[in-house]
C-alpha cells in the first residue's frame, strides 16, 4: 500500500467530473453539465444542487476560480459564470487519477477485473 503522503484524500465523483470538464477549457455551469453528459454518453447526469454545491466546495479548496474574462466574449451572456481549473485543482485531479489507476491495477492483479473485460 502506498505511503500516506502518496495516498491523497479522494475527490468526490462529482468533483472529478467537474475538474475533468475544466481540464481542457473554461466552462460555465451548463457547459460543464453538457460536457460531462457527452463524455460519459449520458451515464453521469449532474443536477443543479450537486453541480453548484460541488463548484462552491472546489472554489473554497482553491481548485477552481472564476476567470476575470469570458473565454468567448462574442457569445457571452453576462448572466453566465465561467470556471477555470487552477494549478492546485490540476494537481488534485492528477492525484485522484493516479489513485484510481492504482485501484484498477490492484483489481486486475486480484483477477477482479481483466484487461480485456467488456463492460
Buried (B, 14 or more C-beta within 10 A) or exposed (E): EEEEEEEBEEBBEBBBBBBBBBEEEBBBBEBBBEBBBEEEEEEBEBEEEBBEEBBEBBBEBEBBBEEEEBBEEEEEEEEEEBBBBBEEBBEBBEBBBBBEEBEEEEEEEEEEBEEEEEE
